[in-house]
Every structure is written in C-alpha cells, then in structure tokens.
Amino acid sequence: MFRGKKYQESSKLVDRQKLHDPAEALDLTQKTAKAKFDETVEVHIKLGVDSRHADQQVRGAVVLPHGTGKKVRVLVFAKGDKAKEAEQAGAEFVGAEELVTKIQNENWFEYDVVVATPDMMGVVGRLGKVLGPKGLMPNPKAGTVSMDVAKAIADIKAGKIEYRLDKTNIIHCPIGKVSFGTEKLMDNFHTLLGAVIKAKPSAAKGQYLRSVVVSSTMGPGVKINPIKVTE
C-alpha cells in the first residue's frame, strides 16, 4: 500500500515493536499528526473474546468527560409529547414513519446517532438491514432506546460514545481531537478503557485486553502495553 510522505515521516517516529504507557503513546500520537486539520484520536482495542458467541459480546456506551470534539447530529424517532421533548432538547431531526420512508427511499444518512422511544422500535425495526451495518440501530444497552429522550440527547451531545466489537473482536472508538492535549485525552482514554474492562463477559477466558493501539486520523498506530492500561 502506498503511503503519503507525511505518513512516512510520522512512521519514523514510532517503534512498531515497542509497547508504550498510555501518556507516552498519546504524546507520540499528537506528534505524528501531520494533517492540516484537527485530527481525531482513535483507540483500537483487541479483546480476548469471541464475538460469535452471545455470551461473549461486549457492547455499551460511556460519556467521555471532555467529549469527542465533534458536533454530533441526532435523529430521534418519537411521537407526540416525546417528539416535542426531543426538539426542545436539540435533536436535529425528529419524526416517525415519514423518516423511515425517507431513509429507505433516499438512502439518507445525514445524522450520526439515532435515538428512539420504545414504542417506535416496531417501526424502526424495518430499518435494521440499513441502520445495522452502519452501527446506527438504536439499542437499549447504548441508551439510545429510551423514554427519557431529553437525557439521551443531552448525553450524546455531551460526548457519549458507543463501543462495540466488530467481527474481528476489536473495538474502535474516538477519544477526542489532537488539539485536546495529553491530559484531556488521558481522561477520555481511561474512561473508555474503564468501561470496556467493566463490561468483561464472565464467559471470557484468558487475557482480556489483547492489544491496545492509539492513532490519529492520518497517523500511524502507536501500541500501548495492555498491562499499563489499568495502572
């Protein structure tokens, strides 16, 4: 794979074999962020579980203390008073069946998170094959299926992120922007990792945190020593 000049320069700063402590890794991630825009810092966590088994799923949500630095657009499926509540709480898009039709017919995805009241899930369920692969399907575990839509929206706007395993048993999550600096990124990092560790399934055997890597949007991955994560 061809890599750009900036990426190649950044790669020279990173020892691919070395396992860093979190603060050192986040410092290095900021130094290797060479893009002209404020890059997102992402964490990639490989877990010692098998996502094919229902009792080894790892999924949830957590509010990062300093947010993600990204403006999040929220779509809410609700009716009546709950729809008004969602609008007042700052949701960008609020509706019911008409939004289902719009998404189905227009392939419309101008939103980042989808929230639904429980009574709307029968309608939203029709979008499972569309929203599911994009990780947008509302889910009670993530707090995106709720009667308290105002709180759900407030949490999302404040920096709530969802973490979930992909097919290769890896969790990918943003923890902020390069401009946040190491201290804020560390707070967000430990909050996310704390939630993932707490969500360890009882069926998981052996080493739970197999590898932890941080990177900026355009930068190389920096490996973190999994043993140092909980210190």
C-alpha positions as CSV (number, residue, x, y, z in Angstrom):
1,M,0.0,0.0,0.0
2,F,1.3,3.4,-1.0
3,R,1.6,5.8,2.0
4,G,2.0,9.6,1.7
5,K,5.2,11.5,2.5
6,K,3.7,12.9,5.8
7,Y,2.7,9.4,6.9
8,Q,6.1,8.0,6.1
9,E,7.8,10.8,8.1
10,S,5.5,10.1,11.1
11,S,6.2,6.4,10.9
12,K,9.9,7.1,11.5
13,L,8.9,8.4,15.0
14,V,7.2,5.2,16.0
15,D,8.9,2.0,17.1
16,R,6.4,-0.7,15.9
17,Q,7.7,-3.2,18.4
18,K,7.7,-1.0,21.5
19,L,4.8,-1.1,24.0
20,H,4.3,2.4,25.5
21,D,2.5,3.5,28.6
22,P,-0.8,5.5,27.8
23,A,0.6,9.0,28.3
24,E,3.7,8.3,26.2
25,A,1.6,6.8,23.4
26,L,-0.8,9.8,23.4
27,D,2.1,12.2,23.3
28,L,3.5,10.3,20.3
29,T,0.1,10.2,18.6
30,Q,-0.1,14.0,18.7
31,K,3.5,14.4,17.4
32,T,2.7,12.1,14.4
33,A,-0.5,14.0,13.5
34,K,0.7,16.0,10.5
35,A,-2.6,16.8,8.7
36,K,-3.7,20.4,8.1
37,F,-7.0,19.7,10.0
38,D,-7.5,18.8,13.7
39,E,-7.2,15.0,13.5
40,T,-9.4,12.7,15.7
41,V,-7.5,10.4,18.1
42,E,-8.9,6.9,18.0
43,V,-8.4,3.8,20.2
44,H,-8.4,0.3,18.8
45,I,-8.8,-2.5,21.5
46,K,-8.5,-6.1,20.6
47,L,-10.2,-8.3,23.2
48,G,-9.7,-12.0,24.1
49,V,-13.4,-12.9,23.4
50,D,-15.3,-14.5,20.5
51,S,-18.0,-12.1,19.2
52,R,-19.7,-15.1,17.5
53,H,-21.0,-16.2,20.9
54,A,-23.8,-14.2,22.5
55,D,-22.4,-14.6,26.0
56,Q,-19.1,-13.0,24.9
57,Q,-20.5,-9.8,23.3
58,V,-19.0,-6.5,24.6
59,R,-21.2,-3.5,23.9
60,G,-22.2,-0.4,25.8
61,A,-21.9,3.3,26.0
62,V,-20.0,5.8,28.0
63,V,-19.9,9.6,28.4
64,L,-16.3,10.9,27.8
65,P,-15.5,13.7,30.3
66,H,-14.2,16.0,27.6
67,G,-16.4,14.9,24.7
68,T,-15.1,13.9,21.3
69,G,-14.7,17.4,19.8
70,K,-17.2,16.5,17.1
71,K,-20.6,18.1,16.5
72,V,-23.0,15.2,16.7
73,R,-26.2,15.2,14.7
74,V,-29.1,13.3,16.4
75,L,-32.1,11.8,14.7
76,V,-35.0,10.8,17.0
77,F,-37.9,8.6,16.3
78,A,-40.8,9.7,18.6
79,K,-44.4,10.9,18.5
80,G,-46.5,13.5,20.4
81,D,-45.0,14.9,23.6
82,K,-41.8,12.9,23.2
83,A,-41.2,14.4,19.7
84,K,-41.6,17.9,21.2
85,E,-39.3,16.9,24.1
86,A,-36.7,15.8,21.5
87,E,-36.9,19.0,19.5
88,Q,-36.5,21.1,22.7
89,A,-33.5,19.0,23.7
90,G,-31.7,19.9,20.5
91,A,-32.2,16.9,18.2
92,E,-31.5,17.9,14.6
93,F,-34.2,15.5,13.1
94,V,-37.4,14.3,14.8
95,G,-40.1,12.2,13.2
96,A,-41.8,8.8,12.9
97,E,-42.9,6.7,9.8
98,E,-42.1,9.5,7.4
99,L,-38.4,9.3,8.4
100,V,-38.4,5.6,7.8
101,T,-39.7,6.2,4.3
102,K,-37.1,8.9,3.7
103,I,-34.2,6.7,4.8
104,Q,-35.5,3.7,2.8
105,N,-36.2,5.7,-0.4
106,E,-33.4,8.3,-0.4
107,N,-30.6,6.4,1.3
108,W,-30.4,9.3,3.7
109,F,-27.7,9.3,6.4
110,E,-27.1,13.0,7.4
111,Y,-27.0,12.1,11.1
112,D,-24.5,10.5,13.5
113,V,-26.7,8.9,16.2
114,V,-30.3,7.5,16.1
115,V,-32.5,7.6,19.3
116,A,-35.9,6.0,19.6
117,T,-38.7,5.7,22.2
118,P,-39.5,2.0,22.9
119,D,-43.0,2.3,21.3
120,M,-41.3,3.3,18.0
121,M,-39.0,0.3,17.8
122,G,-41.6,-1.7,15.8
123,V,-41.4,1.0,13.1
124,V,-37.6,1.5,13.4
125,G,-37.1,-2.3,13.1
126,R,-37.9,-2.1,9.4
127,L,-34.6,-0.2,9.0
128,G,-32.5,-3.0,10.7
129,K,-30.8,-4.0,7.4
130,V,-30.0,-0.4,6.6
131,L,-29.0,1.1,10.0
132,G,-27.5,-2.1,11.5
133,P,-24.4,-2.4,9.2
134,K,-23.6,1.3,9.9
135,G,-23.9,0.9,13.7
136,L,-26.8,3.3,13.8
137,M,-29.6,1.0,15.1
138,P,-31.0,2.2,18.4
139,N,-30.1,-0.2,21.3
140,P,-31.1,-0.2,24.9
141,K,-27.6,-1.1,26.0
142,A,-26.3,2.0,24.4
143,G,-29.0,4.1,25.9
144,T,-30.4,5.0,22.5
145,V,-33.8,3.3,23.2
146,S,-35.3,5.4,25.9
147,M,-38.5,7.2,27.1
148,D,-36.2,9.9,28.5
149,V,-35.2,11.3,25.1
150,A,-34.1,14.6,26.6
151,K,-31.4,12.8,28.7
152,A,-30.4,10.6,25.8
153,I,-29.8,13.6,23.6
154,A,-28.0,15.6,26.3
155,D,-25.7,12.6,27.0
156,I,-24.9,12.2,23.3
157,K,-24.3,16.0,22.8
158,A,-22.0,15.9,25.9
159,G,-19.7,13.3,24.4
160,K,-21.4,9.9,24.8
161,I,-19.9,7.3,22.6
162,E,-20.9,3.7,21.9
163,Y,-18.4,0.9,22.0
164,R,-19.0,-2.5,20.4
165,L,-17.0,-5.4,18.9
166,D,-16.5,-5.8,15.2
167,K,-16.3,-9.2,13.6
168,T,-12.5,-9.4,14.4
169,N,-13.2,-8.8,18.1
170,I,-11.8,-5.3,18.0
171,I,-13.4,-2.1,19.4
172,H,-12.8,1.1,17.5
173,C,-13.6,4.4,19.3
174,P,-12.7,8.1,19.1
175,I,-11.5,9.8,22.3
176,G,-11.1,13.4,21.2
177,K,-9.1,15.6,18.9
178,V,-5.3,16.1,18.7
179,S,-5.9,19.7,19.9
180,F,-7.2,18.4,23.3
181,G,-3.7,17.8,24.6
182,T,-2.5,14.8,26.5
183,E,-4.3,15.4,29.8
184,K,-7.8,15.5,28.4
185,L,-7.1,12.7,26.0
186,M,-5.8,10.6,29.0
187,D,-9.1,11.3,30.9
188,N,-11.1,10.2,28.0
189,F,-8.9,7.2,27.3
190,H,-9.2,5.9,30.9
191,T,-12.9,6.5,31.0
192,L,-13.4,4.4,27.8
193,L,-11.0,1.6,28.9
194,G,-12.6,1.5,32.4
195,A,-16.0,0.9,30.8
196,V,-14.7,-1.8,28.4
197,I,-12.9,-3.6,31.3
198,K,-16.0,-3.4,33.5
199,A,-18.0,-4.9,30.6
200,K,-15.9,-8.0,30.5
201,P,-18.2,-11.0,29.9
202,S,-18.0,-13.8,32.6
203,A,-17.5,-16.3,29.7
204,A,-14.3,-14.6,28.6
205,K,-11.2,-16.7,29.3
206,G,-7.5,-15.9,29.4
207,Q,-6.1,-12.4,28.7
208,Y,-9.0,-10.0,28.1
209,L,-7.1,-7.0,26.7
210,R,-5.0,-8.5,23.9
211,S,-3.8,-5.2,22.4
212,V,-4.5,-1.5,22.6
213,V,-3.4,0.9,19.9
214,V,-3.9,4.6,19.5
215,S,-3.6,6.7,16.3
216,S,-4.7,9.9,14.8
217,T,-6.9,10.0,11.7
218,M,-4.0,10.1,9.3
219,G,-1.2,8.9,11.5
220,P,0.4,5.5,12.3
221,G,-0.7,3.3,15.1
222,V,1.1,3.5,18.5
223,K,1.0,0.4,20.7
224,I,0.1,0.6,24.4
225,N,1.2,-2.0,26.9
226,P,-2.2,-3.5,28.0
227,I,-0.8,-4.1,31.5
228,K,-0.2,-0.4,31.9
229,V,-3.9,0.5,31.0
230,T,-5.3,-0.3,34.4
231,E,-2.5,1.3,36.4
